[in-house]
């Protein structure tokens, strides 16, 4: 019997979007995952200095909090299927799977190391997106349950595409020690964390766990912890706009606001004050 999990995937919007000739949406970012499937014309994205051009039948995933521009450069109108969604508890949903290697898309959400990926849309993925649009735009009986199933199917299909595109990453997703350590860090990032504690949970020595992080993520364990804390602090501040930076720093285990600001600028390339001011300006413009 199939057991329906607690809702973890939340669709923010789903629209069939038209981009008029020479449309431009300057630098912006989302707390949600953005998926855009180009159905006609050409759509271009500038993401961290990389230009990504979509033609009909191609899609792009842009991960949360990644600044990007969107442009329709041609003289003709471009069209796309466009959705934004949240995975509210990626580690919870991911951890419920029998095999770590089955859900690399959720793993990438937790790793926070990838700004985007793009691929050709399969017939299955296109059909899944169309079902999501139908239920979102014209909900009917059992829509909530169907939407959750379609969204889970979406995660599986994106995982398949991601794994096919990055076969070299498959060892990362299947390494149980590394995955257990990453899950533990994600769940306890607001607490005081030491390598000994994380290694004990993962069932390996500190030295071996350190080697795994360097080999697969090219990061020290402490650098990864800081990266996760910064990522989660963004969601926390956006959900609690009245929270001060000092309160955010305390919430996520930083010794002071100055420590938080320094780590934030190093990770995001901008101070937290400027980042959240820009976030507010974007929200007001919508």
Secondary structure, DSSP 4 states (H G I P E B T S, - for coil): -PPPPPP-EEEEEEEEEEE-TTEEEEEE--SSEEEEEEEES-EEEEETTEEEEE-TTEEEEE-TT--EEEEE-SSSPEEEEEEEEEETTHHHHHHTSS-GGG-HHHHHHHHT--SEEEEEPPHHHHHHHHHHHHHHHS--TTHHHHHHHHHHHHHHHHHHHHHHH-GGGHHHHH-HHHHHHHHHHHHSTTS---HHHHHHHHTS-HHHHHHHHHHHHSS-HHHHHHHHHHHHHHHHHHH-TT--HHHHHHHTT-SSHHHHHHHHHHHHSS-HHHHHHHHHHHHHH-
